């Protein structure tokens, strides 16, 4: 599609979009007596960035999760566009306007409700469902949702743009691991796939899989950490493997994956991975191979933002407040949670900005507390003294980017991992799991965040992260791992090969 053609439909796309109705975790290997210890580079991968790729590709980015899961990929997509690629974001329909705010991006709805997914994860952070959830039909509804999304992800690879009907066939797939369809769609089309994520998904002795509850294991930690990845993949495949195989046969025309192989596909195939976190915070473990890179956090360029006059007045009225918010987490028992939060704010004598989030947090009004709706963290976090949140990778990265001491109240997933990593760095207290949160624990956490030690540690991390360009490094990693000679057309080497 030429630039002129794109201009004719880009201007109306955003308006049309509404129609889509653990204690110390890091354990590095001990130095070998026969070989010098392997020290991971300070910044990985190390190679010369290039802006324009010699072969423009149709790239589909497949993402499952919350807004915080989608947002980093928008920054990635914007940089891929600068390299000359055509980029489509395939995710939940609720995020259509969010994606199409960039008029050069394309959006494809795959189904699924992120609010339902978040509520399920809060209620059942374990990989093993509760009997009550099975009886209530919650597990079947989740399976139905994944069946819908598998079909949606396949269509995202081959269907025309839903808004413009411009044809699209993917030349490459970028995905986060929980989208599940990625490697199977890639096999069906014979195209490369590259996984990117904000939490560890590749076996290592350095730290456990964030979804595996091995924090209190009495066994050898390195062995337990390594085994936790296979355990998580095995349990996940046991729960969804039959759906994936039925979809492979019916929609992709592929054979079923043997039951003994389904949970091992990514590691056996050595699918390229890029982890989008700062190597200053979590260095690359020495047992990760060359197909795995650590790029740095993905940050988008902050959009211009003008706050409401009430928020401006609150900020001017006193010292910098702290921020409290739980993002896309859907919390039950809001009254009890807010009682603890407001009690801690009063006891510490701080001012606070509380983000309502998806749980619509509300509570007693006071001159020291201000409630906000949708407000960009990139702007807001520059106005506060410290942050208290759920520990999503994007929110964590944004707080550290601006040197803010951080208290994490994790609910599920990678949130305990990030809480422990921040505590180890000294930029915040030990994480306080949501189910064990008390006013007294929150009081101690806030006081620690305002201490000179925490402020210094957070600023040092910010200075290290400032030297990184995570998005560009991830794009370079993607390009580096592409089998470019096999993808090129024999007659037109600057174009990808295609079946005619």
C-alpha positions as CSV (number, residue, x, y, z in Angstrom):
1,X,0.0,0.0,0.0
2,X,1.5,3.4,-1.0
3,X,1.7,6.4,1.2
4,X,-1.1,8.2,-0.8
5,X,-3.5,5.2,-0.4
6,X,-2.8,5.1,3.3
7,X,-3.5,8.8,3.8
8,X,-7.0,8.3,2.2
9,X,-8.1,6.0,5.0
10,X,-6.0,6.8,8.0
11,X,-7.9,10.0,8.9
12,X,-11.2,8.2,9.5
13,X,-9.9,5.1,11.3
14,X,-9.9,6.4,14.9
15,X,-13.5,7.5,14.6
16,X,-14.6,4.2,13.0
17,X,-12.8,2.2,15.7
18,X,-15.7,2.6,18.1
19,X,-17.7,0.3,15.9
20,X,-15.8,-2.6,17.4
21,X,-18.5,-2.6,19.6
22,X,9.2,-14.0,46.1
23,X,12.3,-13.0,49.0
24,X,15.5,-12.6,46.8
25,X,14.5,-14.0,43.4
26,X,17.7,-13.6,41.5
27,X,20.1,-16.5,42.0
28,X,23.0,-16.5,39.5
29,X,25.1,-19.6,38.9
30,X,28.1,-20.0,41.1
31,X,31.5,-19.5,39.3
32,X,32.9,-22.7,37.9
33,X,36.3,-23.9,39.2
34,X,37.4,-24.7,35.7
35,X,36.0,-21.7,33.9
36,X,35.8,-18.0,34.7
37,X,32.3,-16.8,35.7
38,X,30.1,-15.6,32.9
39,X,29.1,-12.1,33.5
40,X,26.1,-11.0,31.4
41,X,26.7,-7.8,29.4
42,X,25.4,-4.6,31.0
43,X,23.2,-4.1,28.0
44,X,21.9,-6.8,25.7
45,X,21.8,-7.3,22.8
46,X,24.9,-5.5,21.7
47,X,24.9,-4.6,18.0
48,X,24.6,-1.5,15.9
49,X,21.0,-0.3,15.5
50,X,19.6,0.3,12.0
51,X,16.5,2.3,11.3
52,X,15.3,1.2,7.9
53,X,15.1,-2.6,7.3
54,X,16.0,-3.6,3.7
55,X,12.8,-5.6,3.3
56,X,9.4,-4.1,4.3
57,X,7.2,-6.7,6.1
58,X,3.6,-7.2,7.1
59,X,3.9,-7.7,10.8
60,X,1.1,-8.8,13.1
61,X,1.6,-8.2,16.8
62,X,-0.6,-10.6,18.9
63,X,-1.3,-9.6,22.5
64,X,-3.5,-10.9,25.3
65,X,-4.0,-9.0,28.5
66,X,-4.7,-5.7,30.1
67,X,-4.1,-2.2,28.7
68,X,-0.8,-2.3,30.5
69,X,0.1,-5.5,28.5
70,X,-0.9,-3.8,25.2
71,X,0.7,-0.4,25.7
72,X,4.4,-1.5,25.4
73,X,3.6,-3.1,22.0
74,X,2.3,0.2,20.8
75,X,5.7,1.8,21.4
76,X,7.3,-1.2,19.6
77,X,4.8,-0.9,16.7
78,X,5.6,2.8,16.3
79,X,9.3,2.0,15.9
80,X,8.7,-0.8,13.5
81,X,6.7,1.6,11.3
82,X,9.8,3.8,11.2
83,X,11.8,0.8,9.9
84,X,9.4,0.7,6.9
85,X,7.1,-2.1,8.0
86,X,3.3,-2.4,7.9
87,X,2.1,-3.2,11.4
88,X,-1.2,-4.6,12.7
89,X,-2.0,-4.9,16.4
90,X,-4.3,-7.9,17.1
91,X,-5.8,-7.9,20.6
92,X,-9.1,-7.4,22.5
93,X,-11.8,-5.2,20.8
94,X,-11.9,-3.0,23.9
95,X,-8.5,-1.5,22.9
96,X,-9.4,-0.5,19.4
97,X,-9.4,3.3,20.1
98,X,-6.3,3.0,22.2
99,X,-4.4,1.4,19.2
100,X,-5.9,3.6,16.5
101,X,-4.9,6.8,18.3
102,X,-1.8,6.2,16.1
103,X,-3.3,6.7,12.6
104,X,-0.5,4.7,11.0
105,X,-1.3,1.5,13.0
106,X,-3.8,-1.1,12.0
107,X,-6.1,-2.9,14.5
108,X,-7.7,-6.3,14.4
109,X,-10.1,-7.5,17.1
110,X,-9.6,-11.1,18.3
111,X,-12.3,-11.3,20.9
112,X,-11.9,-11.9,24.6
113,X,-12.7,-9.6,27.5
114,X,-9.7,-8.3,29.4
115,X,-11.8,-7.3,32.4
116,X,-13.0,-10.9,32.8
117,X,-9.5,-12.2,32.5
118,X,-8.2,-9.8,35.2
119,X,-11.1,-10.7,37.5
120,X,-10.4,-14.4,37.0
121,X,-6.7,-14.0,37.7
122,X,-7.4,-12.0,40.9
123,X,-9.8,-14.6,42.1
124,X,-7.6,-17.5,41.1
125,X,-3.9,-16.6,40.9
126,X,-3.0,-20.3,41.0
127,X,-2.8,-22.3,37.8
128,X,-5.1,-24.9,39.3
129,X,-8.8,-23.7,39.3
130,X,-11.0,-23.9,42.3
131,X,-13.8,-26.4,42.5
132,X,-16.3,-23.5,43.0
133,X,-15.1,-22.0,39.7
134,X,-15.7,-25.2,37.8
135,X,-19.2,-25.6,39.3
136,X,-20.0,-22.0,38.4
137,X,-19.0,-22.5,34.8
138,X,-16.2,-20.0,35.0
139,X,-13.6,-22.4,33.6
140,X,-15.8,-23.3,30.7
141,X,-16.4,-19.6,29.9
142,X,-12.6,-19.0,30.0
143,X,-12.1,-22.0,27.6
144,X,-14.8,-20.6,25.3
145,X,-13.0,-17.2,25.4
146,X,-9.7,-18.8,24.4
147,X,-11.4,-20.7,21.5
148,X,-12.7,-17.4,20.2
149,X,-9.3,-15.7,20.5
150,X,-7.5,-18.6,18.8
151,X,-9.7,-18.1,15.8
152,X,-9.3,-14.3,16.0
153,X,-5.5,-14.5,16.0
154,X,-5.5,-16.8,13.0
155,X,-7.8,-14.3,11.1
156,X,-5.5,-11.5,12.2
157,X,-2.7,-13.1,10.1
158,X,-4.7,-13.4,6.8
159,X,-7.8,-11.2,6.8
160,X,-8.0,-7.8,5.3
161,X,-8.1,-4.7,7.4
162,X,-11.6,-4.6,9.1
163,X,-11.9,-0.8,8.5
164,X,-10.5,-0.4,5.0
165,X,-10.7,-3.9,3.5
166,X,-7.1,-3.5,2.3
167,X,-5.6,-7.1,2.0
168,X,-3.2,-8.3,4.6
169,X,-1.1,-11.5,4.9
170,X,1.5,-11.6,7.7
171,X,5.2,-12.0,6.8
172,X,6.1,-12.3,10.5
173,X,4.5,-12.6,13.9
174,X,5.4,-10.8,17.2
175,X,3.5,-12.0,20.2
176,X,3.3,-12.2,24.0
177,X,3.4,-15.8,25.1
178,X,-0.1,-16.0,26.6
179,X,-1.7,-15.3,23.2
180,X,-0.9,-19.0,22.5
181,X,-1.8,-18.9,18.8
182,X,1.6,-17.5,17.7
183,X,3.8,-20.5,17.0
184,X,0.9,-22.4,15.4
185,X,-0.1,-19.6,13.1
186,X,3.6,-19.2,12.1
187,X,3.8,-22.9,11.3
188,X,0.6,-22.8,9.2
189,X,2.0,-19.8,7.2
190,X,5.7,-20.8,7.2
191,X,6.7,-17.5,8.6
192,X,9.0,-16.5,11.6
193,X,7.6,-15.8,15.0
194,X,9.3,-13.7,17.8
195,X,8.0,-13.6,21.3
196,X,8.4,-10.5,23.5
197,X,7.3,-10.2,27.1
198,X,7.6,-8.3,30.4
199,X,8.0,-11.4,32.6
200,X,10.4,-14.5,32.4
201,X,9.1,-17.3,30.3
202,X,12.3,-19.1,29.5
203,X,13.8,-21.8,31.8
204,X,16.6,-20.6,34.0
205,X,18.1,-21.4,37.3
206,X,18.3,-17.8,38.2
207,X,14.7,-17.2,39.3
208,X,11.4,-19.2,39.2
209,X,8.6,-18.8,36.7
210,X,6.5,-15.9,38.2
211,X,3.3,-18.1,37.9
212,X,4.9,-20.9,39.9
213,X,4.4,-20.8,43.6
214,X,7.9,-22.0,44.6
215,X,8.9,-19.1,46.9
216,X,9.1,-21.3,50.0
217,X,10.5,-24.4,48.4
218,X,12.9,-26.3,50.7
219,X,14.5,-28.1,47.7
220,X,17.6,-26.9,45.9
221,X,16.4,-23.5,44.6
222,X,18.3,-23.5,41.3
223,X,16.9,-26.9,40.3
224,X,13.4,-25.9,41.5
225,X,13.6,-22.6,39.6
226,X,14.6,-24.3,36.4
227,X,11.8,-27.0,36.7
228,X,9.2,-24.4,37.5
229,X,9.0,-23.3,33.8
230,X,8.3,-26.8,32.5
231,X,5.7,-27.2,35.3
232,X,3.8,-24.0,34.3
233,X,3.9,-24.9,30.6
234,X,2.7,-28.4,31.3
235,X,-0.2,-27.3,33.5
236,X,-1.2,-24.7,30.9
237,X,-1.1,-27.2,28.1
238,X,-3.2,-29.7,30.2
239,X,-5.8,-27.0,30.5
240,X,-5.9,-25.7,26.9
241,X,-4.0,-28.2,24.8
242,X,-7.2,-29.9,23.6
243,X,-8.6,-26.6,22.4
244,X,-5.4,-25.8,20.6
245,X,-5.2,-29.1,18.8
246,X,-8.9,-29.0,17.7
247,X,-8.2,-25.5,16.3
248,X,-5.0,-26.6,14.6
249,X,-6.9,-29.3,12.8
250,X,-10.1,-27.4,12.0
251,X,-8.8,-24.0,11.2
252,X,-5.1,-24.3,10.3
253,X,-5.1,-27.7,8.5
254,X,-2.3,-28.9,10.7
255,X,-1.8,-32.2,12.6
256,X,-2.4,-32.2,16.4
257,X,0.6,-31.6,18.6
258,X,1.5,-34.8,20.6
259,X,0.5,-34.5,24.2
260,X,4.1,-35.0,25.3
261,X,5.4,-32.1,23.1
262,X,2.8,-29.3,23.5
263,X,4.3,-27.7,26.6
264,X,7.9,-27.9,25.1
265,X,7.4,-26.3,21.7
266,X,8.9,-22.9,22.5
267,X,12.1,-24.3,24.0
268,X,12.6,-27.2,21.6
269,X,12.2,-24.8,18.6
270,X,14.3,-22.1,20.3
271,X,11.8,-19.5,19.3
272,X,13.5,-16.1,19.6
273,X,12.6,-14.1,22.8
274,X,13.1,-10.5,23.7
275,X,12.4,-9.6,27.3
276,X,11.4,-5.9,27.6
277,X,12.8,-5.0,31.0
278,X,15.9,-3.1,32.0
279,X,19.1,-5.2,32.2
280,X,20.2,-2.8,35.0
281,X,17.3,-4.3,37.1
282,X,17.3,-7.9,36.0
283,X,20.5,-8.9,34.0
284,X,20.4,-11.8,31.5
285,X,21.0,-15.1,33.2
286,X,24.1,-16.9,32.0
287,X,22.0,-20.0,31.2
288,X,19.9,-18.2,28.6
289,X,21.1,-18.8,25.0
290,X,21.8,-16.5,22.1
291,X,18.2,-16.6,20.9
292,X,17.1,-14.7,24.0
293,X,17.8,-11.0,24.4
294,X,17.0,-8.4,27.1
295,X,16.2,-5.0,25.5
296,X,15.2,-2.6,28.2
297,X,11.7,-1.4,29.0
298,X,9.5,-0.2,26.2
299,X,8.6,3.4,26.6
300,X,6.4,5.4,24.2
301,X,6.9,9.1,23.6
302,X,4.7,10.9,26.1
303,X,1.8,12.6,24.4
304,X,1.0,16.2,25.2
305,X,-1.3,16.3,28.3
306,X,-3.1,19.2,30.0
307,X,-4.5,18.2,33.4
308,X,-7.8,19.3,34.8
309,X,-7.7,22.6,36.7
310,X,-8.8,20.7,39.9
311,X,-5.8,18.4,39.6
312,X,-3.4,21.3,39.0
313,X,-4.8,23.1,42.0
314,X,-4.3,20.1,44.2
315,X,-0.7,19.7,43.1
316,X,0.0,23.3,43.8
317,X,-1.6,23.2,47.2
318,X,1.1,21.3,49.0
319,X,4.1,19.0,48.8
320,X,4.3,16.3,46.1
321,X,1.7,13.6,46.9
322,X,2.2,9.8,46.6
323,X,0.3,7.9,44.0
324,X,-1.9,4.9,44.8
325,X,-3.5,2.8,42.0
326,X,-4.2,-0.7,40.9
327,X,-4.7,-0.2,37.2
328,X,-6.7,-2.9,35.3
329,X,-7.0,-5.0,38.4
330,X,-10.7,-5.8,39.2
331,X,-10.8,-5.9,43.0
332,X,-13.5,-7.2,45.2
333,X,-14.1,-5.8,48.7
334,X,-13.3,-2.2,47.6
335,X,-14.5,-0.7,50.9
336,X,-12.1,-2.7,53.0
337,X,-9.2,-1.9,50.7
338,X,-10.0,1.8,50.7
339,X,-10.3,1.9,54.5
340,X,-6.7,0.5,54.7
341,X,-5.4,2.9,52.1
342,X,-7.0,6.0,53.6
343,X,-5.9,5.1,57.1
344,X,-2.3,4.7,56.0
345,X,-2.4,8.0,54.2
346,X,-3.7,9.8,57.3
347,X,-1.3,8.0,59.6
348,X,1.8,9.0,57.5
349,X,0.6,12.5,57.0
350,X,1.1,12.4,53.2
351,X,-1.0,13.7,50.5
352,X,-2.2,11.2,47.9
353,X,-3.6,10.9,44.3
354,X,-5.7,7.8,44.0
355,X,-6.4,6.3,40.6
356,X,-9.9,4.9,40.3
357,X,-8.8,2.3,37.8
358,X,-11.1,-0.6,36.6
359,X,-12.3,-1.2,40.2
360,X,-13.5,2.4,40.4
361,X,-11.8,3.1,43.7
362,X,-13.7,5.6,45.8
363,X,-13.6,6.7,49.4
364,X,-13.8,9.5,51.9
365,X,-13.1,12.9,50.3
366,X,-10.5,15.1,52.0
367,X,-8.2,18.0,51.2
368,X,-5.2,15.6,51.2
369,X,-6.7,13.0,48.8
370,X,-7.5,13.5,45.1
371,X,-9.2,10.9,42.9
372,X,-8.3,10.7,39.2
373,X,-9.7,8.8,36.3
374,X,-7.7,8.1,33.2
375,X,-4.5,10.1,33.5
376,X,-1.2,9.2,31.7
377,X,1.4,7.8,34.1
378,X,4.1,9.4,32.0
379,X,2.9,12.8,33.1
380,X,1.4,12.0,36.5
381,X,4.4,10.1,37.9
382,X,6.6,13.1,37.4
383,X,4.4,15.0,39.8
384,X,4.6,12.6,42.8
385,X,7.0,11.6,45.5
386,X,6.4,7.8,45.4
387,X,4.1,5.3,43.9
388,X,2.0,2.4,45.4
389,X,0.5,0.0,42.8
390,X,-0.2,-3.6,41.8
391,X,3.2,-4.2,40.2
392,X,2.3,-4.5,36.5
393,X,5.5,-4.3,34.4
394,X,4.5,-1.2,32.6
395,X,3.5,0.7,35.7
396,X,6.6,-0.5,37.5
397,X,8.8,0.6,34.6
398,X,7.2,4.1,34.4
399,X,7.7,4.7,38.1
400,X,11.4,3.7,37.9
401,X,11.9,5.7,34.8
402,X,11.1,8.8,36.8
403,X,13.1,7.7,39.8
404,X,10.1,7.1,42.1
405,X,10.4,4.8,45.1
406,X,7.8,2.0,44.7
407,X,5.6,-0.1,46.9
408,X,4.1,-3.1,45.1
409,X,0.9,-4.8,46.3
410,X,0.8,-7.8,44.0
411,X,-2.3,-9.7,43.0
412,X,-1.1,-12.4,40.6
413,X,1.3,-13.1,37.7
414,X,4.6,-11.3,37.4
415,X,3.6,-8.7,40.0
416,X,5.3,-10.5,43.0
417,X,8.4,-10.9,40.8
418,X,8.6,-7.2,40.2
419,X,7.9,-6.4,43.8
420,X,10.8,-8.7,44.9
421,X,13.2,-7.2,42.2
422,X,12.5,-3.6,43.4
423,X,13.0,-4.6,47.0
424,X,16.3,-6.2,46.2
425,X,17.4,-3.0,44.4
426,X,16.5,-1.0,47.5
427,X,14.0,1.2,45.6
428,X,11.0,0.0,47.6
429,X,10.0,-2.3,50.6
430,X,9.3,-6.0,50.3
431,X,6.1,-6.5,48.3
432,X,2.8,-6.7,50.3
433,X,0.6,-9.4,48.8
434,X,-2.9,-8.1,48.4
435,X,-4.5,-10.8,50.5
436,X,-2.2,-9.9,53.4
437,X,-2.4,-6.1,53.1
438,X,-3.0,-4.2,56.3
439,X,-2.9,-0.5,57.1
440,X,0.1,-1.0,59.3
441,X,2.1,-2.7,56.6
442,X,1.2,0.1,54.2
443,X,2.3,2.7,56.7
444,X,5.7,1.1,57.0
445,X,5.9,0.8,53.2
446,X,5.1,4.5,52.6
447,X,7.6,5.6,55.2
448,X,10.3,3.5,53.6
449,X,9.6,4.9,50.2
450,X,10.1,8.4,51.5
451,X,13.4,7.5,53.2
452,X,16.7,8.9,51.7
453,X,17.9,5.3,51.0
454,X,14.8,4.5,48.8
455,X,14.9,7.8,47.0
456,X,18.6,7.4,46.2
457,X,18.2,3.8,45.0
458,X,15.3,4.8,42.7
459,X,17.2,7.7,41.3
460,X,20.2,5.5,40.5
461,X,17.9,3.0,38.6
462,X,16.4,5.9,36.7
463,X,19.9,7.1,35.7
464,X,20.8,3.6,34.4
465,X,17.6,3.2,32.5
466,X,18.0,6.6,30.9
467,X,21.0,5.2,28.9
468,X,18.9,2.4,27.4
469,X,16.6,2.5,24.4
470,X,14.5,-0.6,25.0
471,X,12.2,-0.2,22.0
472,X,14.9,0.3,19.4
473,X,16.9,-2.5,20.9
474,X,13.9,-4.8,20.6
475,X,13.4,-3.9,17.0
476,X,17.0,-4.6,16.3
477,X,16.6,-8.0,18.1
478,X,13.6,-8.8,15.9
479,X,15.5,-7.9,12.8
480,X,18.6,-9.8,13.9
481,X,16.7,-13.1,14.4
482,X,14.8,-13.0,11.1
483,X,15.9,-15.6,8.6
484,X,16.2,-12.8,6.0
485,X,17.8,-14.8,3.1
486,X,15.0,-17.4,3.3
487,X,12.4,-14.7,3.3
488,X,13.6,-12.7,0.3
489,X,12.0,-13.0,-3.1
490,X,14.5,-14.4,-5.7
491,X,13.5,-11.8,-8.3
492,X,13.0,-8.8,-6.0
493,X,15.4,-9.2,-3.0
494,X,14.0,-6.0,-1.4
495,X,10.6,-7.7,-1.1
496,X,9.5,-10.8,1.0
497,X,8.7,-13.9,-1.0
498,X,5.0,-14.7,-1.5
499,X,3.0,-17.6,-2.9
500,X,1.2,-16.5,-6.1
